[in-house]
Amino acid sequence: MSPKGTSNPGKWKIGESVLRVLIGGRSFLDSKDGFIGTFRNVHGAENYLGAYGFNLHDPIEKAELQGSLQEAIRFIRSYFLKPGNPEGLALEIPKKIIETKTIPELLLFASSESQTELRLWACAILRVIHTLSHVDRDIRTHYFTDIQTQILDRFYRQLHRDEHGELYLGRTLDDPYRVDLVRFEVKPKKARDSILMKLLHKPESVAEELFDRVGVRFVTKNRTDAVRVIQYLEHANVVVSANIKPSRSRNTLILVDEFEAILKGALPQLKSGALSEAELRQKLEACAYPESNAGENPFSSEHYRAIQFTCRQLIKIKNPLSDHIRDLKSVARGKNLDPDLAAAIEKVDQKYIQRVARFFYPFEIQVMDEKSHIENEKGRSAHGEYKKAQQRAAMSRVMGALAQNEA
């Protein structure tokens, strides 16, 4: 205990990671101080990695970390530096960083209070390694093909073509909820670099927060049918409203209050025959567009028009190992095996092997009319511009002061 009247100044060294990250909600990737002054030696850096979750005494985990280090360097060179990216930074990664053999060494550079350039480069590479660590350790990634199949099957069962080859959403040609479609698209599987880029520009840079690995897009003839597509999906239990993630819903296609008011006023007239369905459609099509909410996503064009939302589906993946072990134990009981081998097989307890893995997985739905689709694809909100803006943001975030100094 300190003598009365004295104090320990060290205990008041409350850094940015406490005040701005743990308390203030800022991502550690956006920390200005990073690891500066954190580690005195390799032992301290190794302890930190142990707390993070890595066992450096495990040769497999150690090799995986080394692989992530090399991949992070490649990624930065390809997307954030010239000549890999013509719009990238005209910088060279220092030789000492390139020659770094282990992550603890890199953490020591990131902690340096005197070697500013090496510290900034080490921090940039560690930001990418951190994100890679979450991408590679999302257990659901191994089931992606099965996940995609289970989600998309619900949609495919509702899609048909008429005798003229025209696409429609409905169980039969005379389904009262039928909606004619211009096109239906499935989002292709994201490339690894694309996943990494998307995560690096987001404050929550972890794989669990990527909501659109699986996605579908409906394009209808008009805006009224865009709303009816969503009505059909709920009516047919393709989506369940209870499993929607509200914070991910975006609507720049239809002003909901006005649309709802028109419907309420028109339905009695429609029932009485005073208003035809064609006249109702005309009224609904005249509904105003909502004000742009592109500010919620700084990379979305203010001209992008669509309804999009994220739903979650309970995925069930059967573990084939469970049946294999059951069969092995059954066969072993009927054979005259070596006693030690028979005992080892019998010791395998199936209760520790999950027969079916169950988890919710997100998928994104976009719905738009044909006019909006053409504008979204070819106009001012072209996807290429979106991706460039995303890449510039990721570069600024990862490279930090290096990008500011180069500018």
Summary of the structure (lengths in Angstrom):
residues: 407
radius of gyration: 27.9
end to end distance: 51.0
largest distance: 92.2
contacts: 1126
relative contact order: 0.11
helix: 53%
strand: 13%
